[in-house]
């Protein structure tokens, strides 16, 4: 409510006809999105007519689409304030469209109606609320950075048995001046042992940029130069960092391998013991945001945070010398979302499934294909009963 009051105060101090600046690119993207949405509605309606069959009714109930209801309800709940403090009857799209219209400057202030003034007032309040969301986003990033600062030093000390140990409070001893951190940050196309001096001196051919995958991104911190995709995004350190951010630091203490039957039995026993000994468990980030699977962008976020934790930079910034975090983040997102061809897309999907299993458990339910689900006895029986009923109806 205080956010809404701030917006109302701003309205009183400024002109009601003021248009909040927005980019021409954003305007065009919204217009394209509107056209795409209309096309999608037309296509989906046609598809439903073509694919609809009577015996599918029961099977549709088991579709993965129903699995998104819980996530959708979370985001719906975040919009409960919009009707209360912004506009009871106007849609968000109408508010944005009114501000876009004013940015185009097609009409003078004298031609603006009271309804348009009202829409613009609602948009200004909405914009103030979005600024608060931005502050929350920055705060969450800062919390994660502080959290990994100590944890990463602890993990590196334990894994590489450093003596003297890496000091989590002194970032100046991190980065390429430290042998372990430098080994993890070293581009995979270079051999750390033979290029230490060149990297530290920024010599020609040894400049570290975002155009190289760091060793910490790979399983066992080693890449096959003839198959750079093998083992990428599978390092234990990256998994630990993801767990620490999204499922609590305590969950990152042990990162299990794929394991065998004995491992599973031991893990189940430990899980039962932990469950019985803890009366109240603190809700972690993944639960709060209703996150049930690993996404490309969450992987990119954790990779950037881990890279920063290993570096010698003392405060967060998007550019660290020759290393630019923005294209680094974009490269990771594009690896998954812009995979070229069906083979690459399949591998990316399998990698995300592997990640989800590592972070959220060993359940393979999400990996079941539609064909496998259709052949399971519950759905098969539903189809058979519908087919018998159809045959009886046709013969009558």
Secondary structure, DSSP 4 states (H G I P E B T S, - for coil): -HHHHHHHHHHHHS-TTPPPP--HHHHHHHHHHHHHHHHHHHHHHHHHHHH--TTHHHHHTTSGGGGGHHHHHHHHHHTHHHHHHT-SSS-HHHHHHHHHHHHHT-S-GGG--HHHHHHHHHHHHHHHHHHHHHHHHHHHHHHHHHHHHHHHHHHHHHHHT-SSPP-TT-GGGSGGGSHHHHHHHSBTTS-HHHHHHHHHTT-TT----TTS-BGGGBGGG--BTTBTTTTBT--HHHHHHHHHHHS-GGGGS----S--HHHHHHHHHHHHHHHHH-S-----HHHHTT--S--HHHHHHHHHHHHHHHSS-SS--SEETTEEHHHHHHHHHHHHHT--HHHHHHHHHHHHHHHHHHHH-S--GGG--HHHHHHSHHHHHHHHHHHHHHHHHHH-
